[in-house]
Amino acid sequence: MKNAEKDLGPRTKKFARRVIRLFVALPNDTAAQVLGKQLLRSGTSVGANYREANRGRSKAEFIAKIGDCLKEADESAYWIELLRDENFLPAARLQPLLDEANELVAIFVTISKRARGD
């Protein structure tokens, strides 16, 4: 396993914790809470799926779980963008988390392609 992949466990957990803190900071507005809960689900799923991928019983299972990581990271980016676009929190506060979500997407795309032999 490459060094970049080795640190993904702690990195995805840190991402989840940042998502949790963002959710707690959201206003009590109904729309903000709905979007926040969506982000909470997807953002915390990235690391959980990554853990499962590393415990996969086959290459096919690993590839499928990495695909789930990719899907959840991309979905997280979407919810962060909506929270930003609706001005529920300052864009400057959301941008670092959005950047991390997009970096995770890129990493999981690369892992998926390599695992599939593309």
C-alpha positions as MATLAB code, in Angstrom:
seq = 'MKNAEKDLGPRTKKFARRVIRLFVALPNDTAAQVLGKQLLRSGTSVGANYREANRGRSKAEFIAKIGDCLKEADESAYWIELLRDENFLPAARLQPLLDEANELVAIFVTISKRARGD';
ca = [
       0.000    0.000    0.000;
       1.348    3.418   -0.915;
       1.986    6.067    1.755;
      -0.843    8.259    0.442;
      -3.234    5.347    0.855;
      -1.901    4.470    4.323;
      -2.907    7.833    5.737;
      -6.430    7.675    4.305;
      -7.830    5.988    7.410;
      -6.926    8.854    9.728;
      -7.579   11.390    6.981;
     -11.124   10.192    6.320;
     -11.800   10.065   10.058;
     -10.557   13.643   10.394;
     -12.853   14.593    7.495;
     -15.803   13.003    9.330;
     -14.969   14.889   12.518;
     -14.785   18.164   10.604;
     -18.185   17.412    9.057;
     -19.615   16.749   12.530;
     -18.279   20.073   13.830;
     -19.694   21.878   10.785;
     -23.104   20.303   11.370;
     -23.105   21.431   15.002;
     -22.293   24.989   13.873;
     -25.192   25.221   11.414;
     -28.071   27.551   12.187;
     -31.289   25.990   13.432;
     -32.936   26.868   10.115;
     -34.924   23.929    8.675;
     -33.193   23.968    5.288;
     -29.744   24.226    6.862;
     -30.514   21.274    9.126;
     -31.824   19.126    6.253;
     -28.754   19.838    4.126;
     -26.524   19.396    7.160;
     -27.978   15.985    7.969;
     -27.375   14.877    4.401;
     -23.761   16.032    4.714;
     -23.469   14.353    8.108;
     -24.526   11.028    6.594;
     -22.305   11.185    3.523;
     -19.305   12.790    5.213;
     -19.123   10.211    7.968;
     -19.679    7.353    5.508;
     -16.460    8.021    3.583;
     -14.204    6.713    6.343;
     -16.521    3.877    7.298;
     -16.554    2.625    3.717;
     -12.789    3.018    3.468;
     -12.382    0.829    6.547;
     -14.646   -1.763    4.971;
     -12.695   -1.606    1.713;
      -9.496   -2.468    3.531;
     -11.166   -5.462    5.102;
     -12.662   -6.655    1.826;
     -12.517  -10.362    1.149;
     -11.809   -9.953   -2.543;
     -10.515   -7.477   -5.066;
     -14.064   -7.019   -6.373;
     -15.298   -6.179   -2.874;
     -12.419   -3.714   -2.407;
     -13.232   -2.010   -5.706;
     -16.934   -1.801   -4.826;
     -16.239   -0.244   -1.416;
     -13.757    2.228   -2.893;
     -16.550    3.144   -5.309;
     -18.779    3.785   -2.292;
     -16.067    6.016   -0.791;
     -15.915    7.963   -4.033;
     -19.691    8.330   -4.173;
     -19.947    9.533   -0.576;
     -17.042   11.988   -0.906;
     -18.569   13.451   -4.070;
     -21.984   13.660   -2.420;
     -20.382   15.439    0.538;
     -18.903   18.023   -1.824;
     -22.378   18.590   -3.255;
     -23.957   19.236    0.164;
     -21.114   21.559    1.148;
     -21.609   23.500   -2.088;
     -25.325   23.877   -1.340;
     -24.631   25.054    2.205;
     -22.175   27.581    0.786;
     -24.443   28.712   -2.054;
     -27.324   29.275    0.381;
     -25.029   31.239    2.728;
     -25.763   29.120    5.792;
     -22.128   29.536    6.821;
     -19.417   31.825    5.444;
     -17.846   30.510    2.263;
     -14.405   30.967    3.804;
     -15.344   28.492    6.536;
     -16.722   25.919    4.097;
     -14.015   26.138    1.423;
     -11.321   24.115    3.237;
     -13.790   21.280    3.841;
     -14.950   21.449    0.220;
     -11.326   21.322   -0.916;
     -10.754   18.227    1.218;
     -13.878   16.538   -0.163;
     -12.680   17.206   -3.708;
      -9.195   15.903   -2.885;
     -10.718   12.737   -1.471;
     -12.749   12.320   -4.660;
      -9.575   12.588   -6.736;
      -7.745   10.094   -4.511;
     -10.571    7.550   -4.663;
     -10.819    7.919   -8.442;
      -7.113    7.103   -8.675;
      -7.344    4.141   -6.288;
     -10.359    2.796   -8.153;
      -8.643    3.066  -11.537;
      -5.486    1.404  -10.255;
      -7.407   -1.394   -8.580;
      -9.355   -2.059  -11.764;
      -6.183   -1.897  -13.827;
      -7.345    1.090  -15.909;
];
